[in-house]
Amino acid sequence: MAVLGVMSTKVRELETVEAIGKRVDEASRYIDIDQLGICPPCGFASSFDTDRFTQDDEQRKLARLIETAQTIWGE
């Protein structure tokens, strides 16, 4: 099993489903796609002492990860 840190915890911009899916597709060349997962690289812990993200930013990013996972692996 490998979990890919496919979402930036450094910038507020929201990654597209397509961009995240492309990274998963690239990784699936080396490991079976059913053995892959996605997440932010370190959660949002790296920004706990900065004003990098609002709670809304974090929720949007996590919702995008769920949307992408459902697109790739189904519900």
PDB file with SEQRES, HELIX, SHEET and CRYST1 records, atoms N, CA, C and O in Angstrom:
SEQRES   1 A   75  MET ALA VAL LEU GLY VAL MET SER THR LYS VAL ARG GLU          
SEQRES   2 A   75  LEU GLU THR VAL GLU ALA ILE GLY LYS ARG VAL ASP GLU          
SEQRES   3 A   75  ALA SER ARG TYR ILE ASP ILE ASP GLN LEU GLY ILE CYS          
SEQRES   4 A   75  PRO PRO CYS GLY PHE ALA SER SER PHE ASP THR ASP ARG          
SEQRES   5 A   75  PHE THR GLN ASP ASP GLU GLN ARG LYS LEU ALA ARG LEU          
SEQRES   6 A   75  ILE GLU THR ALA GLN THR ILE TRP GLY GLU                      
HELIX    1 AA1 VAL A   17  ALA A   27  1                                  11    
HELIX    2 AA2 ILE A   33  GLN A   35  5                                   3    
HELIX    3 AA3 ALA A   45  SER A   47  5                                   3    
HELIX    4 AA4 GLN A   55  TRP A   73  1                                  19    
SHEET    1 AA1 2 ALA A   2  GLY A   5  0                                        
SHEET    2 AA1 2 LEU A  36  CYS A  39  1                                        
CRYST1    1.000    1.000    1.000  90.00  90.00  90.00 P 1           1          
ATOM      1  N   MET A   1       0.839  -1.170   0.000  1.00  0.00           N  
ATOM      2  CA  MET A   1       0.000   0.000   0.000  1.00  0.00           C  
ATOM      3  C   MET A   1       0.887   1.237   0.000  1.00  0.00           C  
ATOM      4  O   MET A   1       1.899   1.277   0.699  1.00  0.00           O  
ATOM      5  N   ALA A   2       0.515   2.236  -0.773  1.00  0.00           N  
ATOM      6  CA  ALA A   2       1.224   3.513  -0.796  1.00  0.00           C  
ATOM      7  C   ALA A   2       0.186   4.631  -0.785  1.00  0.00           C  
ATOM      8  O   ALA A   2      -0.817   4.572  -1.496  1.00  0.00           O  
ATOM      9  N   VAL A   3       0.437   5.628   0.017  1.00  0.00           N  
ATOM     10  CA  VAL A   3      -0.459   6.781   0.078  1.00  0.00           C  
ATOM     11  C   VAL A   3       0.300   7.962  -0.498  1.00  0.00           C  
ATOM     12  O   VAL A   3       1.386   8.308  -0.033  1.00  0.00           O  
ATOM     13  N   LEU A   4      -0.280   8.568  -1.505  1.00  0.00           N  
ATOM     14  CA  LEU A   4       0.366   9.651  -2.240  1.00  0.00           C  
ATOM     15  C   LEU A   4      -0.050  11.002  -1.671  1.00  0.00           C  
ATOM     16  O   LEU A   4      -1.242  11.290  -1.557  1.00  0.00           O  
ATOM     17  N   GLY A   5       0.912  11.818  -1.319  1.00  0.00           N  
ATOM     18  CA  GLY A   5       0.636  13.183  -0.861  1.00  0.00           C  
ATOM     19  C   GLY A   5       0.439  14.081  -2.070  1.00  0.00           C  
ATOM     20  O   GLY A   5       1.376  14.734  -2.529  1.00  0.00           O  
ATOM     21  N   VAL A   6      -0.782  14.112  -2.581  1.00  0.00           N  
ATOM     22  CA  VAL A   6      -1.048  14.740  -3.877  1.00  0.00           C  
ATOM     23  C   VAL A   6      -1.627  16.143  -3.792  1.00  0.00           C  
ATOM     24  O   VAL A   6      -1.944  16.742  -4.820  1.00  0.00           O  
ATOM     25  N   MET A   7      -1.769  16.671  -2.601  1.00  0.00           N  
ATOM     26  CA  MET A   7      -2.396  17.985  -2.468  1.00  0.00           C  
ATOM     27  C   MET A   7      -1.466  18.892  -1.680  1.00  0.00           C  
ATOM     28  O   MET A   7      -0.962  18.507  -0.625  1.00  0.00           O  
ATOM     29  N   SER A   8      -1.241  20.084  -2.185  1.00  0.00           N  
ATOM     30  CA  SER A   8      -0.341  21.019  -1.517  1.00  0.00           C  
ATOM     31  C   SER A   8      -0.928  21.525  -0.204  1.00  0.00           C  
ATOM     32  O   SER A   8      -2.109  21.859  -0.118  1.00  0.00           O  
ATOM     33  N   THR A   9      -0.081  21.572   0.805  1.00  0.00           N  
ATOM     34  CA  THR A   9      -0.455  22.205   2.063  1.00  0.00           C  
ATOM     35  C   THR A   9       0.278  23.539   2.205  1.00  0.00           C  
ATOM     36  O   THR A   9       0.346  24.118   3.290  1.00  0.00           O  
ATOM     37  N   LYS A  10       0.818  24.008   1.092  1.00  0.00           N  
ATOM     38  CA  LYS A  10       1.554  25.276   1.095  1.00  0.00           C  
ATOM     39  C   LYS A  10       0.794  26.407   0.402  1.00  0.00           C  
ATOM     40  O   LYS A  10       1.023  27.578   0.706  1.00  0.00           O  
ATOM     41  N   VAL A  11      -0.105  26.073  -0.522  1.00  0.00           N  
ATOM     42  CA  VAL A  11      -0.840  27.098  -1.264  1.00  0.00           C  
ATOM     43  C   VAL A  11      -2.342  26.861  -1.137  1.00  0.00           C  
ATOM     44  O   VAL A  11      -2.793  25.721  -1.024  1.00  0.00           O  
ATOM     45  N   ARG A  12      -3.105  27.945  -1.156  1.00  0.00           N  
ATOM     46  CA  ARG A  12      -4.564  27.855  -1.015  1.00  0.00           C  
ATOM     47  C   ARG A  12      -5.256  27.377  -2.284  1.00  0.00           C  
ATOM     48  O   ARG A  12      -6.369  26.854  -2.217  1.00  0.00           O  
ATOM     49  N   GLU A  13      -4.619  27.546  -3.436  1.00  0.00           N  
ATOM     50  CA  GLU A  13      -5.249  27.153  -4.686  1.00  0.00           C  
ATOM     51  C   GLU A  13      -5.657  25.693  -4.633  1.00  0.00           C  
ATOM     52  O   GLU A  13      -4.935  24.839  -4.119  1.00  0.00           O  
ATOM     53  N   LEU A  14      -6.826  25.435  -5.177  1.00  0.00           N  
ATOM     54  CA  LEU A  14      -7.394  24.096  -5.152  1.00  0.00           C  
ATOM     55  C   LEU A  14      -6.963  23.328  -6.391  1.00  0.00           C  
ATOM     56  O   LEU A  14      -7.167  23.783  -7.517  1.00  0.00           O  
ATOM     57  N   GLU A  15      -6.370  22.168  -6.179  1.00  0.00           N  
ATOM     58  CA  GLU A  15      -5.966  21.319  -7.287  1.00  0.00           C  
ATOM     59  C   GLU A  15      -7.209  20.769  -7.982  1.00  0.00           C  
ATOM     60  O   GLU A  15      -8.250  20.590  -7.351  1.00  0.00           O  
ATOM     61  N   THR A  16      -7.098  20.504  -9.269  1.00  0.00           N  
ATOM     62  CA  THR A  16      -8.225  19.931 -10.003  1.00  0.00           C  
ATOM     63  C   THR A  16      -8.254  18.416  -9.818  1.00  0.00           C  
ATOM     64  O   THR A  16      -7.239  17.790  -9.514  1.00  0.00           O  
ATOM     65  N   VAL A  17      -9.432  17.851 -10.007  1.00  0.00           N  
ATOM     66  CA  VAL A  17      -9.574  16.395  -9.975  1.00  0.00           C  
ATOM     67  C   VAL A  17      -8.660  15.783 -11.030  1.00  0.00           C  
ATOM     68  O   VAL A  17      -8.031  14.751 -10.794  1.00  0.00           O  
ATOM     69  N   GLU A  18      -8.590  16.416 -12.182  1.00  0.00           N  
ATOM     70  CA  GLU A  18      -7.771  15.898 -13.279  1.00  0.00           C  
ATOM     71  C   GLU A  18      -6.285  15.890 -12.921  1.00  0.00           C  
ATOM     72  O   GLU A  18      -5.580  14.926 -13.219  1.00  0.00           O  
ATOM     73  N   ALA A  19      -5.813  16.954 -12.286  1.00  0.00           N  
ATOM     74  CA  ALA A  19      -4.389  17.028 -11.920  1.00  0.00           C  
ATOM     75  C   ALA A  19      -4.036  15.966 -10.881  1.00  0.00           C  
ATOM     76  O   ALA A  19      -2.996  15.314 -10.978  1.00  0.00           O  
ATOM     77  N   ILE A  20      -4.902  15.799  -9.892  1.00  0.00           N  
ATOM     78  CA  ILE A  20      -4.656  14.777  -8.879  1.00  0.00           C  
ATOM     79  C   ILE A  20      -4.736  13.387  -9.515  1.00  0.00           C  
ATOM     80  O   ILE A  20      -3.908  12.520  -9.234  1.00  0.00           O  
ATOM     81  N   GLY A  21      -5.728  13.187 -10.364  1.00  0.00           N  
ATOM     82  CA  GLY A  21      -5.887  11.906 -11.053  1.00  0.00           C  
ATOM     83  C   GLY A  21      -4.677  11.556 -11.901  1.00  0.00           C  
ATOM     84  O   GLY A  21      -4.297  10.389 -11.991  1.00  0.00           O  
ATOM     85  N   LYS A  22      -4.075  12.551 -12.517  1.00  0.00           N  
ATOM     86  CA  LYS A  22      -2.881  12.312 -13.334  1.00  0.00           C  
ATOM     87  C   LYS A  22      -1.731  11.804 -12.468  1.00  0.00           C  
ATOM     88  O   LYS A  22      -0.982  10.920 -12.883  1.00  0.00           O  
ATOM     89  N   ARG A  23      -1.591  12.358 -11.275  1.00  0.00           N  
ATOM     90  CA  ARG A  23      -0.519  11.906 -10.378  1.00  0.00           C  
ATOM     91  C   ARG A  23      -0.755  10.463  -9.929  1.00  0.00           C  
ATOM     92  O   ARG A  23       0.182   9.672  -9.826  1.00  0.00           O  
ATOM     93  N   VAL A  24      -2.027  10.133  -9.665  1.00  0.00           N  
ATOM     94  CA  VAL A  24      -2.361   8.757  -9.291  1.00  0.00           C  
ATOM     95  C   VAL A  24      -2.086   7.823 -10.461  1.00  0.00           C  
ATOM     96  O   VAL A  24      -1.546   6.731 -10.280  1.00  0.00           O  
ATOM     97  N   ASP A  25      -2.458   8.253 -11.654  1.00  0.00           N  
ATOM     98  CA  ASP A  25      -2.226   7.442 -12.851  1.00  0.00           C  
ATOM     99  C   ASP A  25      -0.731   7.187 -13.057  1.00  0.00           C  
ATOM    100  O   ASP A  25      -0.329   6.075 -13.400  1.00  0.00           O  
ATOM    101  N   GLU A  26       0.085   8.211 -12.847  1.00  0.00           N  
ATOM    102  CA  GLU A  26       1.532   8.045 -12.980  1.00  0.00           C  
ATOM    103  C   GLU A  26       2.056   7.031 -11.969  1.00  0.00           C  
ATOM    104  O   GLU A  26       2.882   6.183 -12.306  1.00  0.00           O  
ATOM    105  N   ALA A  27       1.576   7.118 -10.732  1.00  0.00           N  
ATOM    106  CA  ALA A  27       2.027   6.181  -9.698  1.00  0.00           C  
ATOM    107  C   ALA A  27       1.556   4.759  -9.993  1.00  0.00           C  
ATOM    108  O   ALA A  27       2.230   3.791  -9.640  1.00  0.00           O  
ATOM    109  N   SER A  28       0.399   4.636 -10.641  1.00  0.00           N  
ATOM    110  CA  SER A  28      -0.151   3.301 -10.914  1.00  0.00           C  
ATOM    111  C   SER A  28       0.670   2.532 -11.939  1.00  0.00           C  
ATOM    112  O   SER A  28       0.417   1.349 -12.167  1.00  0.00           O  
ATOM    113  N   ARG A  29       1.641   3.179 -12.558  1.00  0.00           N  
ATOM    114  CA  ARG A  29       2.552   2.469 -13.439  1.00  0.00           C  
ATOM    115  C   ARG A  29       3.528   1.600 -12.639  1.00  0.00           C  
ATOM    116  O   ARG A  29       4.132   0.671 -13.176  1.00  0.00           O  
ATOM    117  N   TYR A  30       3.673   1.914 -11.349  1.00  0.00           N  
ATOM    118  CA  TYR A  30       4.641   1.227 -10.505  1.00  0.00           C  
ATOM    119  C   TYR A  30       4.000   0.350  -9.433  1.00  0.00           C  
ATOM    120  O   TYR A  30       4.626  -0.584  -8.931  1.00  0.00           O  
ATOM    121  N   ILE A  31       2.762   0.651  -9.087  1.00  0.00           N  
ATOM    122  CA  ILE A  31       2.049  -0.125  -8.081  1.00  0.00           C  
ATOM    123  C   ILE A  31       0.578  -0.174  -8.481  1.00  0.00           C  
ATOM    124  O   ILE A  31       0.043   0.803  -9.006  1.00  0.00           O  
ATOM    125  N   ASP A  32      -0.067  -1.289  -8.237  1.00  0.00           N  
ATOM    126  CA  ASP A  32      -1.469  -1.456  -8.619  1.00  0.00           C  
ATOM    127  C   ASP A  32      -2.331  -0.342  -8.022  1.00  0.00           C  
ATOM    128  O   ASP A  32      -2.183   0.002  -6.850  1.00  0.00           O  
ATOM    129  N   ILE A  33      -3.215   0.210  -8.821  1.00  0.00           N  
ATOM    130  CA  ILE A  33      -4.036   1.343  -8.397  1.00  0.00           C  
ATOM    131  C   ILE A  33      -4.874   1.020  -7.157  1.00  0.00           C  
ATOM    132  O   ILE A  33      -5.194   1.917  -6.378  1.00  0.00           O  
ATOM    133  N   ASP A  34      -5.229  -0.253  -6.971  1.00  0.00           N  
ATOM    134  CA  ASP A  34      -5.991  -0.640  -5.784  1.00  0.00           C  
ATOM    135  C   ASP A  34      -5.129  -0.665  -4.525  1.00  0.00           C  
ATOM    136  O   ASP A  34      -5.644  -0.857  -3.424  1.00  0.00           O  
ATOM    137  N   GLN A  35      -3.834  -0.475  -4.682  1.00  0.00           N  
ATOM    138  CA  GLN A  35      -2.920  -0.398  -3.551  1.00  0.00           C  
ATOM    139  C   GLN A  35      -2.502   1.044  -3.259  1.00  0.00           C  
ATOM    140  O   GLN A  35      -1.597   1.283  -2.460  1.00  0.00           O  
ATOM    141  N   LEU A  36      -3.168   2.006  -3.913  1.00  0.00           N  
ATOM    142  CA  LEU A  36      -2.833   3.420  -3.734  1.00  0.00           C  
ATOM    143  C   LEU A  36      -3.922   4.151  -2.967  1.00  0.00           C  
ATOM    144  O   LEU A  36      -5.091   3.767  -3.005  1.00  0.00           O  
ATOM    145  N   GLY A  37      -3.530   5.192  -2.282  1.00  0.00           N  
ATOM    146  CA  GLY A  37      -4.448   6.099  -1.615  1.00  0.00           C  
ATOM    147  C   GLY A  37      -3.944   7.518  -1.808  1.00  0.00           C  
ATOM    148  O   GLY A  37      -2.817   7.718  -2.261  1.00  0.00           O  
ATOM    149  N   ILE A  38      -4.767   8.510  -1.467  1.00  0.00           N  
ATOM    150  CA  ILE A  38      -4.361   9.905  -1.610  1.00  0.00           C  
ATOM    151  C   ILE A  38      -4.621  10.666  -0.307  1.00  0.00           C  
ATOM    152  O   ILE A  38      -5.521  10.335   0.465  1.00  0.00           O  
ATOM    153  N   CYS A  39      -3.802  11.693  -0.093  1.00  0.00           N  
ATOM    154  CA  CYS A  39      -3.924  12.516   1.104  1.00  0.00           C  
ATOM    155  C   CYS A  39      -3.131  13.804   0.900  1.00  0.00           C  
ATOM    156  O   CYS A  39      -2.368  13.915  -0.060  1.00  0.00           O  
ATOM    157  N   PRO A  40      -3.307  14.779   1.795  1.00  0.00           N  
ATOM    158  CA  PRO A  40      -2.361  15.899   1.809  1.00  0.00           C  
ATOM    159  C   PRO A  40      -1.039  15.357   2.371  1.00  0.00           C  
ATOM    160  O   PRO A  40      -1.081  14.438   3.189  1.00  0.00           O  
ATOM    161  N   PRO A  41       0.117  15.871   1.981  1.00  0.00           N  
ATOM    162  CA  PRO A  41       1.384  15.316   2.396  1.00  0.00           C  
ATOM    163  C   PRO A  41       1.569  15.190   3.907  1.00  0.00           C  
ATOM    164  O   PRO A  41       2.087  14.177   4.376  1.00  0.00           O  
ATOM    165  N   CYS A  42       1.163  16.183   4.667  1.00  0.00           N  
ATOM    166  CA  CYS A  42       1.373  16.125   6.124  1.00  0.00           C  
ATOM    167  C   CYS A  42       0.122  16.615   6.836  1.00  0.00           C  
ATOM    168  O   CYS A  42       0.204  17.254   7.885  1.00  0.00           O  
ATOM    169  N   GLY A  43      -1.022  16.317   6.267  1.00  0.00           N  
ATOM    170  CA  GLY A  43      -2.233  16.917   6.814  1.00  0.00           C  
ATOM    171  C   GLY A  43      -2.098  18.416   6.650  1.00  0.00           C  
ATOM    172  O   GLY A  43      -1.516  18.871   5.665  1.00  0.00           O  
ATOM    173  N   PHE A  44      -2.599  19.171   7.552  1.00  0.00           N  
ATOM    174  CA  PHE A  44      -2.409  20.621   7.489  1.00  0.00           C  
ATOM    175  C   PHE A  44      -1.599  21.089   8.686  1.00  0.00           C  
ATOM    176  O   PHE A  44      -1.639  22.264   9.052  1.00  0.00           O  
ATOM    177  N   ALA A  45      -0.861  20.163   9.296  1.00  0.00           N  
ATOM    178  CA  ALA A  45      -0.094  20.481  10.492  1.00  0.00           C  
ATOM    179  C   ALA A  45       1.006  21.503  10.231  1.00  0.00           C  
ATOM    180  O   ALA A  45       1.358  22.267  11.130  1.00  0.00           O  
ATOM    181  N   SER A  46       1.555  21.531   9.022  1.00  0.00           N  
ATOM    182  CA  SER A  46       2.657  22.456   8.749  1.00  0.00           C  
ATOM    183  C   SER A  46       2.208  23.911   8.755  1.00  0.00           C  
ATOM    184  O   SER A  46       3.041  24.819   8.745  1.00  0.00           O  
ATOM    185  N   SER A  47       0.892  24.140   8.773  1.00  0.00           N  
ATOM    186  CA  SER A  47       0.419  25.527   8.765  1.00  0.00           C  
ATOM    187  C   SER A  47      -0.270  25.904  10.066  1.00  0.00           C  
ATOM    188  O   SER A  47      -0.956  26.925  10.127  1.00  0.00           O  
ATOM    189  N   PHE A  48      -0.098  25.086  11.122  1.00  0.00           N  
ATOM    190  CA  PHE A  48      -0.835  25.357  12.358  1.00  0.00           C  
ATOM    191  C   PHE A  48      -0.429  26.680  13.002  1.00  0.00           C  
ATOM    192  O   PHE A  48      -1.247  27.307  13.675  1.00  0.00           O  
ATOM    193  N   ASP A  49       0.812  27.115  12.814  1.00  0.00           N  
ATOM    194  CA  ASP A  49       1.263  28.351  13.454  1.00  0.00           C  
ATOM    195  C   ASP A  49       1.371  29.521  12.477  1.00  0.00           C  
ATOM    196  O   ASP A  49       1.962  30.552  12.801  1.00  0.00           O  
ATOM    197  N   THR A  50       0.807  29.363  11.299  1.00  0.00           N  
ATOM    198  CA  THR A  50       0.801  30.440  10.305  1.00  0.00           C  
ATOM    199  C   THR A  50      -0.629  30.719   9.890  1.00  0.00           C  
ATOM    200  O   THR A  50      -1.554  30.010  10.287  1.00  0.00           O  
ATOM    201  N   ASP A  51      -0.800  31.735   9.105  1.00  0.00           N  
ATOM    202  CA  ASP A  51      -2.133  32.106   8.613  1.00  0.00           C  
ATOM    203  C   ASP A  51      -2.279  31.630   7.169  1.00  0.00           C  
ATOM    204  O   ASP A  51      -2.870  32.322   6.340  1.00  0.00           O  
ATOM    205  N   ARG A  52      -1.742  30.458   6.874  1.00  0.00           N  
ATOM    206  CA  ARG A  52      -1.714  29.966   5.507  1.00  0.00           C  
ATOM    207  C   ARG A  52      -3.096  29.539   5.017  1.00  0.00           C  
ATOM    208  O   ARG A  52      -3.466  29.830   3.880  1.00  0.00           O  
ATOM    209  N   PHE A  53      -3.862  28.851   5.866  1.00  0.00           N  
ATOM    210  CA  PHE A  53      -5.165  28.324   5.474  1.00  0.00           C  
ATOM    211  C   PHE A  53      -6.234  28.717   6.472  1.00  0.00           C  
ATOM    212  O   PHE A  53      -5.984  28.823   7.672  1.00  0.00           O  
ATOM    213  N   THR A  54      -7.414  28.929   5.954  1.00  0.00           N  
ATOM    214  CA  THR A  54      -8.569  29.050   6.834  1.00  0.00           C  
ATOM    215  C   THR A  54      -9.173  27.658   6.971  1.00  0.00           C  
ATOM    216  O   THR A  54      -8.801  26.740   6.239  1.00  0.00           O  
ATOM    217  N   GLN A  55     -10.086  27.504   7.890  1.00  0.00           N  
ATOM    218  CA  GLN A  55     -10.764  26.220   8.028  1.00  0.00           C  
ATOM    219  C   GLN A  55     -11.530  25.903   6.749  1.00  0.00           C  
ATOM    220  O   GLN A  55     -11.611  24.742   6.347  1.00  0.00           O  
ATOM    221  N   ASP A  56     -12.091  26.919   6.112  1.00  0.00           N  
ATOM    222  CA  ASP A  56     -12.796  26.716   4.842  1.00  0.00           C  
ATOM    223  C   ASP A  56     -11.855  26.205   3.757  1.00  0.00           C  
ATOM    224  O   ASP A  56     -12.224  25.321   2.984  1.00  0.00           O  
ATOM    225  N   ASP A  57     -10.631  26.758   3.693  1.00  0.00           N  
ATOM    226  CA  ASP A  57      -9.641  26.282   2.719  1.00  0.00           C  
ATOM    227  C   ASP A  57      -9.362  24.794   2.930  1.00  0.00           C  
ATOM    228  O   ASP A  57      -9.338  24.019   1.974  1.00  0.00           O  
ATOM    229  N   GLU A  58      -9.156  24.409   4.164  1.00  0.00           N  
ATOM    230  CA  GLU A  58      -8.865  23.013   4.477  1.00  0.00           C  
ATOM    231  C   GLU A  58     -10.039  22.111   4.111  1.00  0.00           C  
ATOM    232  O   GLU A  58      -9.845  21.026   3.562  1.00  0.00           O  
ATOM    233  N   GLN A  59     -11.242  22.554   4.412  1.00  0.00           N  
ATOM    234  CA  GLN A  59     -12.433  21.761   4.084  1.00  0.00           C  
ATOM    235  C   GLN A  59     -12.597  21.608   2.575  1.00  0.00           C  
ATOM    236  O   GLN A  59     -12.959  20.532   2.100  1.00  0.00           O  
ATOM    237  N   ARG A  60     -12.333  22.680   1.813  1.00  0.00           N  
ATOM    238  CA  ARG A  60     -12.421  22.590   0.348  1.00  0.00           C  
ATOM    239  C   ARG A  60     -11.405  21.596  -0.194  1.00  0.00           C  
ATOM    240  O   ARG A  60     -11.720  20.806  -1.084  1.00  0.00           O  
ATOM    241  N   LYS A  61     -10.191  21.632   0.338  1.00  0.00           N  
ATOM    242  CA  LYS A  61      -9.152  20.716  -0.133  1.00  0.00           C  
ATOM    243  C   LYS A  61      -9.501  19.268   0.215  1.00  0.00           C  
ATOM    244  O   LYS A  61      -9.335  18.374  -0.615  1.00  0.00           O  
ATOM    245  N   LEU A  62      -9.975  19.037   1.413  1.00  0.00           N  
ATOM    246  CA  LEU A  62     -10.352  17.675   1.800  1.00  0.00           C  
ATOM    247  C   LEU A  62     -11.546  17.189   0.977  1.00  0.00           C  
ATOM    248  O   LEU A  62     -11.597  16.020   0.595  1.00  0.00           O  
ATOM    249  N   ALA A  63     -12.501  18.069   0.705  1.00  0.00           N  
ATOM    250  CA  ALA A  63     -13.641  17.694  -0.138  1.00  0.00           C  
ATOM    251  C   ALA A  63     -13.172  17.329  -1.544  1.00  0.00           C  
ATOM    252  O   ALA A  63     -13.722  16.418  -2.162  1.00  0.00           O  
ATOM    253  N   ARG A  64     -12.159  18.032  -2.053  1.00  0.00           N  
ATOM    254  CA  ARG A  64     -11.621  17.720  -3.378  1.00  0.00           C  
ATOM    255  C   ARG A  64     -10.936  16.361  -3.373  1.00  0.00           C  
ATOM    256  O   ARG A  64     -11.031  15.619  -4.351  1.00  0.00           O  
ATOM    257  N   LEU A  65     -10.247  16.024  -2.287  1.00  0.00           N  
ATOM    258  CA  LEU A  65      -9.639  14.700  -2.193  1.00  0.00           C  
ATOM    259  C   LEU A  65     -10.703  13.608  -2.232  1.00  0.00           C  
ATOM    260  O   LEU A  65     -10.532  12.592  -2.906  1.00  0.00           O  
ATOM    261  N   ILE A  66     -11.793  13.819  -1.512  1.00  0.00           N  
ATOM    262  CA  ILE A  66     -12.899  12.848  -1.516  1.00  0.00           C  
ATOM    263  C   ILE A  66     -13.496  12.739  -2.912  1.00  0.00           C  
ATOM    264  O   ILE A  66     -13.742  11.636  -3.400  1.00  0.00           O  
ATOM    265  N   GLU A  67     -13.729  13.877  -3.555  1.00  0.00           N  
ATOM    266  CA  GLU A  67     -14.279  13.886  -4.917  1.00  0.00           C  
ATOM    267  C   GLU A  67     -13.365  13.111  -5.868  1.00  0.00           C  
ATOM    268  O   GLU A  67     -13.837  12.331  -6.695  1.00  0.00           O  
ATOM    269  N   THR A  68     -12.071  13.330  -5.746  1.00  0.00           N  
ATOM    270  CA  THR A  68     -11.116  12.662  -6.615  1.00  0.00           C  
ATOM    271  C   THR A  68     -11.097  11.153  -6.337  1.00  0.00           C  
ATOM    272  O   THR A  68     -11.089  10.348  -7.268  1.00  0.00           O  
ATOM    273  N   ALA A  69     -11.088  10.781  -5.070  1.00  0.00           N  
ATOM    274  CA  ALA A  69     -11.078   9.361  -4.703  1.00  0.00           C  
ATOM    275  C   ALA A  69     -12.319   8.667  -5.244  1.00  0.00           C  
ATOM    276  O   ALA A  69     -12.233   7.544  -5.741  1.00  0.00           O  
ATOM    277  N   GLN A  70     -13.457   9.315  -5.155  1.00  0.00           N  
ATOM    278  CA  GLN A  70     -14.694   8.721  -5.682  1.00  0.00           C  
ATOM    279  C   GLN A  70     -14.631   8.582  -7.193  1.00  0.00           C  
ATOM    280  O   GLN A  70     -15.140   7.610  -7.751  1.00  0.00           O  
ATOM    281  N   THR A  71     -14.012   9.543  -7.856  1.00  0.00           N  
ATOM    282  CA  THR A  71     -13.856   9.484  -9.310  1.00  0.00           C  
ATOM    283  C   THR A  71     -12.940   8.324  -9.708  1.00  0.00           C  
ATOM    284  O   THR A  71     -13.222   7.609 -10.670  1.00  0.00           O  
ATOM    285  N   ILE A  72     -11.860   8.143  -8.977  1.00  0.00           N  
ATOM    286  CA  ILE A  72     -10.882   7.108  -9.334  1.00  0.00           C  
ATOM    287  C   ILE A  72     -11.336   5.725  -8.900  1.00  0.00           C  
ATOM    288  O   ILE A  72     -11.302   4.786  -9.695  1.00  0.00           O  
ATOM    289  N   TRP A  73     -11.761   5.585  -7.654  1.00  0.00           N  
ATOM    290  CA  TRP A  73     -12.042   4.260  -7.090  1.00  0.00           C  
ATOM    291  C   TRP A  73     -13.533   3.958  -6.930  1.00  0.00           C  
ATOM    292  O   TRP A  73     -13.892   2.855  -6.518  1.00  0.00           O  
ATOM    293  N   GLY A  74     -14.398   4.908  -7.245  1.00  0.00           N  
ATOM    294  CA  GLY A  74     -15.828   4.701  -7.071  1.00  0.00           C  
ATOM    295  C   GLY A  74     -16.244   4.959  -5.634  1.00  0.00           C  
ATOM    296  O   GLY A  74     -15.411   5.237  -4.771  1.00  0.00           O  
ATOM    297  N   GLU A  75     -17.518   4.864  -5.394  1.00  0.00           N  
ATOM    298  CA  GLU A  75     -18.027   5.196  -4.043  1.00  0.00           C  
ATOM    299  C   GLU A  75     -17.945   4.068  -3.110  1.00  0.00           C  
ATOM    300  O   GLU A  75     -18.333   4.199  -1.949  1.00  0.00           O  
TER     301      GLU A  75                                                      
END                                                                             
